Amino acid sequence: MPGRRYTVLIADRSSGVVRRVTISLRPMLIIVTAVLLLPILIGLGAKWSTRAEMEQIRTVNATLQEENGSYREATGELTTQIQSLEGVIKDLGARATLEPEQARAMQKLPAVVKARAAGGTSLNSKIAVTDMLPSTLTSPEDTFGLLREVLGGLESRLRSVRNVVERREALAAATPSQWPVRGWLSDMFGKRSDPFTGEAGFHQGIDISTEKGNPVYATANGKVESASYSGDYGNLIVIKHGFGLVTHYGHLSGYAVHAGQEVKRGQVIGYVGSTGRATGSHLHYEILVNGSVLNPLDLLTRPMIR
């Protein structure tokens, strides 16, 4: 059945011209429907587009939250490492400085003792942090990973430095640098005439004269190897300090320590006497390095005990 047609007359009153426009119903309905549906379709399209964009934003947001969590975790690790480094640096700064007298005594130690204290440790202090970094970083993950690597390397190097400082502290504590008794020098180290025979001899230590019974002090940290009578030395205390350093305290009237006891610098270990081959009340004091005698005056830089 053919579609219905409608004729529309359009008259111009001024000129009296009449125009006819024939319209088919179906196309007109299609056009009207399209005009009416267009805003709805545009709205639906905008809605669907918005939903897609929102979903994409949610996905990006979830990804960012996950990345932020990873970055927070990485930042926490870096903060812990930095705090650890700060603690090591603070500790080293507090312990690195020696008293001037102690430093002077250590400088006078034989090279073999210093080498033993160093323990063969060598540190490449010329490697700068910038030498550990590449020229370019491609992503935050690379940056965090590299920083962790650099901080870990620095922490390892600082631990090595702390080990060196600890060995240096141990050597400082073991260096016999303090006078063992209050008194005056009555005989020096080296060649001398024997006080009993008058013949030429060699004095292996120094003699410090003082009143009988005055306290004798350990000149460095160490362990008492023996405290017993020993021929010409009389009552003798031998202390091993480590690094090949040993001290002897002779002609004592008595002991304040026993074999195997750990002692600290400045601790009373015995009392002045005149036992053994002695002409009067005094302390005979020796320092040995790997079994060879050393002039005690080379190391006695700390003041006498008062």
C-alpha positions in Angstrom: 0.0 0.0 0.0 1.6 3.3 -1.0 2.3 5.7 1.7 0.1 8.6 2.4 1.2 12.0 1.0 0.3 15.4 2.2 0.4 18.7 0.3 1.2 21.9 2.1 0.2 25.2 0.5 2.4 28.2 1.2 0.9 31.5 -0.1 2.7 34.9 -0.3 0.1 37.5 0.5 2.0 40.4 -1.0 2.5 38.7 -4.4 -0.3 36.2 -4.3 2.1 33.4 -5.3 1.1 30.0 -4.0 3.7 27.2 -3.5 2.9 23.5 -2.9 5.1 21.1 -0.9 4.2 17.5 -1.0 5.4 15.5 2.1 5.4 11.7 2.5 4.4 10.6 6.0 7.0 7.9 6.6 10.1 9.9 5.8 8.7 12.7 7.9 8.1 10.4 10.8 11.6 9.1 10.4 13.1 12.6 10.4 11.0 13.7 13.4 11.9 10.5 15.3 15.6 11.0 14.5 15.5 14.7 15.7 13.8 13.5 18.9 16.2 10.6 19.5 19.4 12.5 18.7 19.7 14.2 22.1 18.9 11.0 23.9 21.6 9.1 21.9 24.1 11.9 22.5 23.3 11.7 26.2 23.6 7.9 26.3 26.9 8.1 24.4 28.2 10.7 26.9 27.1 8.5 29.8 28.9 5.4 28.4 32.0 7.5 27.6 32.0 8.8 31.2 31.6 5.4 32.6 34.5 4.1 30.6 36.6 7.1 31.7 35.7 6.5 35.3 36.6 2.9 35.1 40.0 3.9 33.6 40.5 6.4 36.4 39.7 3.7 39.0 42.2 1.4 37.4 44.9 4.1 37.3 44.1 5.1 40.9 44.4 1.4 42.0 47.8 1.2 40.2 49.0 4.5 41.7 47.9 3.3 45.2 49.9 0.1 44.7 52.9 2.0 43.5 52.6 4.5 46.4 52.5 1.6 48.8 55.7 0.2 47.2 57.3 3.6 47.3 56.3 4.0 51.0 57.8 0.6 51.8 60.9 1.5 49.9 61.1 4.9 51.6 60.8 3.2 55.0 63.6 0.8 54.1 65.8 3.7 53.0 65.0 5.7 56.2 66.0 2.7 58.3 69.3 2.4 56.4 70.0 6.1 56.7 69.3 6.0 60.4 71.6 3.1 60.7 74.3 5.0 58.8 73.8 8.0 61.1 74.3 5.8 64.1 77.5 4.3 62.7 78.8 7.8 61.8 78.0 9.2 65.2 79.6 6.2 66.9 82.8 6.6 64.8 82.9 10.3 65.4 82.7 9.8 69.2 85.4 7.1 69.2 87.8 8.3 66.5 89.7 10.9 68.5 92.4 9.7 70.9 94.0 11.7 73.8 97.1 13.5 72.5 99.4 11.5 75.0 98.0 8.2 73.9 98.3 9.1 70.2 102.0 10.1 70.7 102.7 6.8 72.5 101.1 4.8 69.7 103.1 6.7 67.1 106.3 5.4 68.9 105.3 1.8 68.8 107.4 -0.5 66.5 106.0 -1.0 63.0 105.4 -4.7 63.6 102.9 -3.8 66.4 101.1 -1.3 64.2 100.9 -3.8 61.4 99.5 -6.4 63.7 96.8 -3.9 64.9 95.9 -3.0 61.4 95.3 -6.7 60.6 95.9 -6.2 56.9 92.8 -4.1 56.5 92.8 -1.7 53.6 89.9 0.6 52.6 89.5 2.3 49.3 88.4 5.7 50.7 88.9 7.3 47.3 85.6 5.8 45.9 83.0 8.6 46.0 79.3 8.0 46.1 78.9 9.7 42.7 81.1 7.0 41.2 78.5 4.4 42.2 75.7 6.2 40.3 74.9 5.7 36.6 74.6 8.7 34.4 70.8 8.2 33.9 67.9 6.8 35.8 65.0 5.6 33.8 62.3 5.1 36.5 61.5 5.7 40.3 61.9 1.9 40.8 65.5 2.2 39.4 66.1 5.2 41.6 65.0 3.4 44.8 66.8 0.2 43.9 70.0 2.1 43.2 69.7 4.2 46.4 69.3 0.9 48.4 72.4 -0.4 46.7 74.5 2.7 47.4 73.3 2.9 51.0 74.1 -0.8 51.5 77.5 -0.3 50.1 78.2 2.7 52.3 76.9 0.8 55.4 79.3 -2.1 54.6 82.2 0.3 54.2 81.4 2.1 57.4 81.3 -1.3 59.2 84.8 -1.9 57.9 85.9 1.5 59.1 84.3 0.8 62.5 86.3 -2.4 62.7 89.5 -0.5 62.0 88.5 2.1 64.7 87.8 -0.8 67.2 91.3 -2.3 66.5 92.8 1.1 66.9 91.0 1.5 70.2 92.2 -1.9 71.3 95.8 -1.0 70.5 95.4 2.3 72.4 94.2 0.4 75.4 97.1 -2.1 75.1 99.8 0.5 74.7 101.8 0.9 78.0 101.8 4.7 78.2 101.1 5.5 81.8 103.7 5.7 84.5 103.4 2.6 86.8 104.3 4.3 90.1 104.8 7.7 91.6 108.5 8.3 92.3 111.8 9.4 90.6 114.0 7.7 88.0 117.0 6.1 89.7 118.3 4.1 86.8 117.8 4.3 83.0 117.3 1.8 80.2 120.5 0.6 78.4 124.2 0.2 79.2 125.2 0.7 82.9 127.5 -0.6 85.6 126.2 -3.4 87.6 125.2 -1.9 91.1 126.6 -5.0 92.8 129.7 -5.9 90.9 130.5 -2.6 89.1 131.0 -4.5 85.8 129.5 -3.3 82.5 126.0 -4.6 81.9 122.7 -3.9 80.2 119.7 -2.7 82.1 116.5 -4.0 80.4 114.1 -1.5 81.9 114.0 1.5 84.2 114.0 1.8 88.0 111.6 4.2 89.7 112.5 4.7 93.4 109.8 5.4 95.9 108.7 4.4 99.4 108.1 0.7 100.2 104.4 -0.2 100.0 103.4 2.5 97.5 100.9 1.2 95.0 102.0 0.0 91.5 99.6 0.5 88.6 99.0 -1.3 85.4 100.3 0.8 82.6 97.7 -0.5 80.0 94.8 -2.9 79.8 95.8 -6.6 79.7 95.8 -10.0 81.4 98.1 -11.0 84.2 100.3 -13.9 82.9 102.0 -14.5 86.3 102.4 -13.0 89.8 105.1 -14.9 91.5 108.7 -14.8 92.8 111.3 -14.8 89.9 115.0 -14.9 90.9 116.7 -11.5 90.5 113.3 -9.8 89.9 112.0 -10.8 93.3 108.2 -10.7 93.4 107.3 -10.1 89.7 104.1 -9.4 87.9 104.0 -10.0 84.1 101.0 -8.6 82.1 100.3 -9.5 78.5 98.5 -6.6 76.7 98.1 -8.1 73.3 99.7 -7.1 69.9 103.0 -8.6 71.2 103.2 -6.1 74.1 104.2 -7.4 77.6 105.2 -5.4 80.8 107.2 -6.6 83.8 106.9 -5.1 87.4 109.7 -6.3 89.6 111.0 -6.2 93.3 107.4 -5.9 94.6 106.6 -6.3 98.3 103.2 -7.8 97.5 100.5 -8.5 94.9 97.0 -7.1 94.4 96.2 -9.4 91.4 96.6 -13.0 90.4 97.5 -15.0 87.3 94.7 -15.0 84.7 93.1 -11.8 86.0 92.0 -9.1 83.5 93.3 -5.6 84.5 92.7 -2.1 83.3 95.1 0.8 82.9 95.5 2.6 86.2 94.4 -0.4 88.3 96.5 -1.2 91.4 98.3 -4.5 90.7 101.0 -4.6 93.5 103.1 -2.7 96.0 106.7 -1.3 95.8 109.3 -3.4 97.6 113.0 -4.5 97.4 112.7 -8.2 96.9 115.2 -10.1 94.7 118.4 -8.5 93.6 117.7 -4.9 94.7 119.8 -2.3 96.5 116.7 -0.4 97.9 113.0 0.1 97.6 112.1 0.7 94.0 110.1 -0.6 91.0 111.9 -2.3 88.1 109.7 -1.8 85.0 110.2 -3.3 81.6 108.4 -3.3 78.3 108.8 -6.1 75.8 107.7 -6.2 72.1 107.6 -9.7 70.7 110.1 -10.8 73.3 112.5 -7.9 72.7 113.0 -5.2 75.3 112.0 -1.6 74.5 113.0 1.6 76.3 109.9 2.3 78.5 110.6 6.0 78.3 109.6 5.9 74.6 106.0 5.1 75.5 105.5 6.6 79.0 103.8 9.8 77.8 101.0 9.9 80.4 101.6 11.6 83.7 102.6 9.7 86.8 99.8 8.5 89.1 99.3 10.9 92.0 
